[in-house]
């Protein structure tokens, strides 16, 4: 899980670089086999959402992590980036409210950026 914490930190930094709104980090390692972390964020428009996804993919790629799958890039309503241990959901603002993944995965443990940094 040390590697996934490093990945999660890279993801959050990449999202912040593109002015992502309302970044949520959820530790799902104890409730799901899908991965260790869900990271959920939103942007204000299609271009920003795509720029956020590009930034995440570039940051993780530079660190040697390749995506397992990327979905929704063209429409940019909801982009899913699956990096095995880390699953990133980037939404347009309205779509995030509609799908409400934060509520769906509320059994996950919220993690702060400071906690990620202190666990390095």
N, C-alpha and C positions, 0 to 999 in steps of 0.2 A: 504494500500500500504506500510505501515511501515514494515510489515512482509516480503513483497516481496523485499524490499530494503535490509533487513538483509540477506535474502536468496541469493540475487545477490552478495552481498559482500562475503559470504561464497563460492559461486561458483567461483568467480574470484580468491580468495585466493587459492582454491584447484587447479585451473588451473595453476596458477603461480607456485605452488609447484612442478608441473610436467613439468615446462619449456614450457608451451603453447606459441605459437607464435601468434602475431597479435590479441589480445583479443579485441572484439568489444562488447560494452554494448549499447543496444538500448532500450529506453523507448517506448513501443508500446501501452501504456495504453489508449492513446487518439485516436488511429487509428484502434484498433482491439479488439475484445472480446476474442481473444485467450489467452491473459495473459497481464502482466504488463511489462515484460522484455524479450527480446531475447538476449542471450549471444552467441556470435559466436567466435570460436577459431580454430586454426589448430595445428597439430603436424607434425613431419617429417616422421613418419613411423607408421605402424599398431600397434606395441607394445606401442608406446608413446600415440597414440590416445586412445587405450583401457585403458592405465594407467590413462590418464586424466579423462576418463569417470568414472573409478573406484574411483578416488580421489573425484570427485564431488558427486557421489552417497554416498560415505562414510561420507563426511563432512556434507551433508544435512541430512543423516540418523541419525548421532550423535545428530543433532539439532532437530530431531523429524519430519523431512519432508520425506515423502515416495513418490517415483515416481508414477505418474499415468501410464506412459508407457515409455519403452526404446526400441528403434529400431536401427538396424544396427550394433549391437555390434560384431557379428561374422565376418563380412566382414571388419569392421572398416574403410570403406571409408568415411562414414558419419554416425556418431552416434547422434541420437536424444534422448535427455532426457527431458521428459515432467513432470515437477513438478507443473502443473496447472498454477500458476501465473508466473513461470519462465520456459522458454523453452531454452534449451541449445543445440547448434549445434556444434559438434566437427568433424572437417574434416581432412583428409589428405590434404596436401598442394595443390596438383593439383586439387583435387575435389572441394576444396573451391573456387578456381579460376573459375572452370567450372560452378558451380551452382550460384556463385556470390550473395548470400543472402544479403550481405551488400547493394548491389544496389537494389535488389528486395524490401527491406524494408527501402529504403532511406527516406521515410516519417516519420520513427521513429526518435526520438530525441536522438542523441548520448549523452551518460553519461560517465563521467570520473570516475576513481576509487576514486579520491579525492572527487568528488561530492557524491558518495555513502557513503564514510566515514564521510563526514560532515553532512549528513542527518540522521545519526544514532540517 
